[in-house]
Amino acid sequence: MSQLTRTYAQTTLIASNDKLSPAFLKLHNGACFGDSGGPDLQPGTNVVLAVNSFVNNNVCGGDTYSYRVDTQPVLDWISANLHGGSLAH
């Protein structure tokens, strides 16, 4: 079995005055077009905090927006779509 290499950029959570839902995190990282749907992990772990949604830059180094996975509607969707339909939270 080949070994996988994880590529990542350091991410900083920044305060957002944007008029988006509070379900979005505004991050400053190296996400690029095509990274949508990828996870934003808690540093040093495999814990998914949010899913990359969109970027508003074309240089792969500006601000990005990710949808939090700890909101009740998301937890309900995950639970309904997991095999067996249950999620411990």
N, C-alpha and C positions, 0 to 999 in steps of 0.2 A: 504494500500500500504506500502510495506517495505521501509525503508530508505537505500539508497546506501552509501557505504563508499568508498572514493577514496584513493587508496594507491599510493604514489609517493615517489620519491627520489629527493633531491635537485640536480639541474643540473647546470653545469658551461659550458658556451661556451668557447672553447679554440681555439687558432690559429692553423691552420693546414698547414703544408708544404707537405701534401700528394698529390699525383697526381690524385686527383678526380675532378670531375666537380664542379664548384663553386655553383651548385645547392644543394650540400650537406653541412650540418652543422656538424662539429665534436664536440661532447659533451662529458663531463665526468659526468656520472651519474650511476644509479643502474639498467640499462636495462639488461635483461637476454635473453638467447635464448628463443624463443616463444613470445617475446614482439614485434616482427616485425609487422608493420601495426598499432601499437598503436600511439596515438598522443603525441607530445611534446607541452605542453601548455605554454602560456605566464603566468608567475607566478601570482597566485591569481585570474586567470580568466579562462574562458572556450574557449579562443581564441587559435586555433590551429596554431602554427608556422611552424611545420614540422611533418612528419610521420616517425617513427622509421623504419629504413631500415635494418641495420645489426650491429652486434657487433663483435669485434675482440679480445674477451677475454672469459674466461670460469668461471669467478668469480663473475659475476653480480655486478661489481663495477668499471669497467675500461672505456675505451673510446668506444663510439658508434657513428654511423653515421646516420643522419636523412635527408630525402629529403625535402627541403623547399617547402612550398605550395604557396609562393608569386611570383613564376616565371611565365612568360606569358604562356608557354606551359601547366603548371599545371592549371592555372586559366582558360585557354581555355577548357581543358578536364573537369574540374568541371562544367563549364557553359554548355557544351554540354550534360552532363549527369545528370544535375539537372532536376527535373520535370518542364517543361515549357521552359527549355533551356536558362535561362538568369541568369546572376550574376552581381550584382552591384559592380564595382571596380573602 
